[in-house]
Structure formats: structure tokens, C-alpha cells
């Protein structure tokens, strides 16, 4: 039996902006389309080159999305913590193989939904459809901003921005994954961290 609080993070995410609300009946109907799963550390939610059947909201823990090239090198695409979504949306909607794998970095609880139930939920729950349209626009803007930053910022600037805007990544994610998120070698990240530490000591 699903605990009553299991879907509380989902409701908080959907109603976060303040102008979208769900009645008890609407939210109960919405949650009927979602399932609950607990992933063990290092367990995969989705494998690269397989169809991404689900999208998920993280309740607790952390997921990492990454692409592995022909040489076996990994490029981290995203981290998803509590209250954040994960999935390969291109694969999810198109039915094509996913370009990324998604793996739990620690014990992670998720609520997840397949494409059919996702689209049914939008058709039958107007508030959810309204939220999704807004979220799609915000996600596009965020993706464009991050792409520009990755192309224009130095490794030091990227790390400083990470400390400022996403401190959970620095606190909880192994350094080799942060390095692959930046597209640099772990040794280069170590040099950046030492440089920032020296600068901080100099200013104090």
C-alpha cells in the first residue's frame, strides 16, 4: 500500500508557482496514473540505447543522466534530486532509443509514469496540462541558458556558479561525475578546486 505522503512532493512541485491548484479529487485522479519505485544505489532507471518508457519525479535520493561514447567515456548530462524530474523526453515521446542512461547514485525513491498514462493525465486533468505547458517553456529556457554557459564559461566559472546555484551537487556528487558534467578530466577539476580554495584563503 502506498503511503499517503508518497505523492506529497509531486503536489508541491505542481503547485509551487501558486497559481495552479488541484482539488482533492483532481489530485487523486492524477496520482492514479503514477507508480512508486525505490532504486538501489547504482541501479538503472533507464539504459542508453533503450526506449525510455517512463519519466520520473524524484522523491528522495539522486539520479544521474549520462551519455557513454564509443570510447567508453561518460558525459554527465544532469543530476536530479528531490523535487526534480528525470527521463529522456525525446525518447519518451518519439519511441526512439535513448541517448542516455539514468542511474541512481544513492538509494532513490521515485514516482514514475509511462507515455500513455502521462498523456491521459493531461487530457483528463486540465491543471496538470496547464502546468506541463509552463514547465516545457521553462525547461527550454533553462536548457538554452545551460548550453550557453557550458560553451562560454571557464571551468573555474562553472564551478563557482555550481557552488552558488546548485550547492547540493558539490556536496553530494562524487568529483568524477562533476568533472564529466563540466566535460573535463577529474585532474582538471581538482586543480580548479585548489585554485578557488587558494583564492578564498587569500581574500580572508
N, C-alpha and C positions, 0 to 999 in steps of 0.2 A: 504493500500500500504506500502511495506517495505521501510524504509528509506535507501538511498544509503550507509550510513556509518554503517549499521547494521552488514554487513559481513566483515568490515574492521579488527576487531580483529581476525577473522578466517584467513584472508590472512596474517596478521602479524605473527600469530603462525606458519603457514605452511611455511613461507619464512624466519623464524627467523635465521636459520643456514647460510643463504646467498648463498647456492649452489643449492637451489630448487626455481624455479620461475614459475609463471603461466602467460600465456598471458591473455589479457582481455577476449578473447573468452573462454579459458580453465576455467578461474575462474568463469565466468558467468554460464557455464555449471555445474560446481561443485556446486555452490550455489543453483542451481535449485533443488537439492536433499534435501536441508536443509529447515527447517521451523523455525519460530521465536515464542517464548512464553515468557511471563512475569509471574513469580511466585510471589504470595504474601508471606509475612513473614509467616513461619510455613507451607506453602503449600508443599505437597509432589510431587516430580518429579517421584518417584517410591516407591512402598511399598515392605517391606520384604515379602517373600514367594509368590510374584507375578513375572511373567516373566518380565524381564527388556527389554522392546521393543525398547528403544532408548538409544543412547549415546548423550551427550550434551557438548557444549563448553560454558563456562560462559562468557558473555559479560560484565556484571556488577553484583555486589552483591556477595553472597556466598552460596554455598551448603555444606551440611554435610552428609556424608555417615556413617551409623552406624548399628550395629547388636544388636538386643534385645534377650537376652537369656530367658530360661524358667522361671527364677525368676523375669523377668522384668527389669533386669539390662542392661544398654546400654553400648556398647563398640564402641567408635568413631573410624572409620577406616580411614577417610580422610576428608579434607576440600578442596573445590575447589573455588578459587577466579577468577577474570577476567583473561582470557587467559589460563585457565586450564580446562581439560576435566573431566567429571563425568559420571559414569554409572557402572553397574556390568557387566564387559565384559564376564565373564564366563556364566552368564545367557543370555546375549545378543546373544552369538554365539551358545550356546547349546540348548536354549529354555527351560532350567530347571528353577525352581523357584529361585528367588534371595535370597541370604543370608543376604542382607542388604536393609535398606530403605534409600532413599535420600531425604532430606528436605531442603527447603530454610530457612536460618537463618535471612534473611532480604529480601526486595524486590529484585528480581533477574531476569535479562534478560538472556535468553539462546538461542542459535541456536542448533537445535537437528535434528537427522536423524534416521530412522529405519534401520534394518539389510539389507533389500533388496536394499534400495537406497544407503546405505553405500558401499555394495559390487559392485553395479552397478557403483558408482562413481569411485571406484578403477579400475574397468575393463576399463572404458572409459577415465580416466584421469591419464596417466602414472605418472605425477608429484605427484599426491596425493598418488598413490600406493607406490612410492619411499619414500615419507615422512612417510607413515604408517609403512613400514618395519623398518626404522630407529627408529621411535618412539617406536615400540614394543620392540626393543632391549634395548633402553634407559630406558623404563618403567620397564623391567625385572631387569636391574641392580639397578635401584632406589629402587624397591621393596625389593630386597635382602639386600641392604645396610640398609634400614629402619628396616627390620626384625632383622638383627644382632644387630643394635643399641638398639632396644626395649628389646632384650634379655640380653644384656650385660651392658648397661648403668644404672646408678642410676637415681632416679627421679630428683636429682639436675642437673646431667649431661644432661639429656633430656631437662630440662627447659632452661638451658644455651644454648644448641645447637638450641633450638627453637627461643630464643631471637636473636641468631646470624644469623641463616639461614632462618627463616620464621617469621620475626617480625610481619607481618600482622595478624598472628594467635593470638599472645599475645595481640595485640592492639584491635582486633575486635571481638574475640570469647569469650563468657561467660566462666567463670572459670570452671564450672561444666563439660563443654564439653572438655576443655583442659585436665581436670583430667581423664575423660573417655578415651581420646586419649592416655594418658600415662598408663591407666589401674590401676589407683589409686583412692582413695577417695578424694573428694574436700578438706576435712580437711588436708589430707596429702599434697596436692598441696599448701595450704595456709602456711603450715609450711616450705615448700621448698622455697616459695617466700619470706617469712620473713627471712629465713636463708641467702638467696642470698642478700637481702637488707642490712642485718647486715654486711655481708662480704664486700659489696660495700662501706658502710659508714666507715668501719674500714680502707679500703685502700685509702680513700680520705683524 
